[in-house]
Amino acid sequence: MSPPLIRDFRNPSELEGGGRTITRRSLLLAAGGVAATAFVGASVLDPEPASAWGGYANGQIPLDQLTSVDGHRFRNDAAVAMVALRAAYRGALGSTLILNDGYRDLAGQWRAWNDYLNGGNLAVYPGTSNHGWAIAADFGGEVYSSSASAGHRWLQANALAFGWSWTGRYFSRIENWHWEYNGSYTGTTPTPEDNPDFDIHRRNNNMASLYYTTVNGVTTFALAGDGVGNAAWLETTDQALANQLAGQHGNAAFLTQGSFNQWKSWYLGQ
């Protein structure tokens, strides 16, 4: 299942020169892409090797090496941390932490870059974005709108415990929505008992929850819900069928193998 790419962008740093601020957009528009790239220099436009992983190039990571969370893909450990963060957010605030974007492939980065050159939102040169390493997230809703919102304040106080930090605060034009994963989270995805969605699933009278987990390269999908009088759990490894189910019930939510098995046991009453 390929998620839609909804764009928000990291900040290109600004350079000082000639007694005035020179942005990369003004350089590129004035001198052309090649000249501006040379002027700005490697410290700004070169890829970020510290974020590289798996031997892949930025924006060219195979999708089967990433994990989907609410339709947006992340590096597997970042996805686990994101699932836990969203569960804690819902538990604290009673609302969903909306995801607008995660992994951005190279084509998506080029679209963002071209939009930026034409007056759009901030973007970094294609191949250098942490979205391209699948460790950046753009949030929506009140987090997107205001850093003074209850949701944003909660993230500022708690997200770092899940390895997510608000890097968008350091951009020349602050992006409330842009957060990045630092690899520090050591917890697990929530179990049915401590997942705030547990009661919602328990009360659901339709097969409307789609989960998946990947073990040894094999992805298993599960459609789960309450039938009339008893729970149901349908598993499949058929990607085409999973795509059809996602079209009917929404994107699959990633679970670790342990959480996947715990949910399965609960639904089947084991």
Sequence and secondary structure as in RCSB ss.txt:
>XXXX:A:sequence
MSPPLIRDFRNPSELEGGGRTITRRSLLLAAGGVAATAFVGASVLDPEPASAWGGYANGQIPLDQLTSVDGHRFR
NDAAVAMVALRAAYRGALGSTLILNDGYRDLAGQWRAWNDYLNGGNLAVYPGTSNHGWAIAADFGGEVYSSSASA
GHRWLQANALAFGWSWTGRYFSRIENWHWEYNGSYTGTTPTPEDNPDFDIHRRNNNMASLYYTTVNGVTTFALAG
DGVGNAAWLETTDQALANQLAGQHGNAAFLTQGSFNQWKSWYLGQ
>XXXX:A:secstr
              EEETTEEE HHHHHHHH HHHHHHHH HHHHS  GGG  TT  TT   GGGSEEETTEEE 
HHHHHHHHHHHHHHHHHHSS   EEE    HHHHHHHHHHHHTT S    TT  GGGGT EEEE HHHHH TTSH
HHHHHHHHGGGGTEE GGGGSSS  TTEEEE S        TTT TTHHHHHH  S  EEEEEEETTEEEEEEEE
E SSSEEEEEE  HHHHHHHHHHH   EE  HHHHHHHHHHHHT 
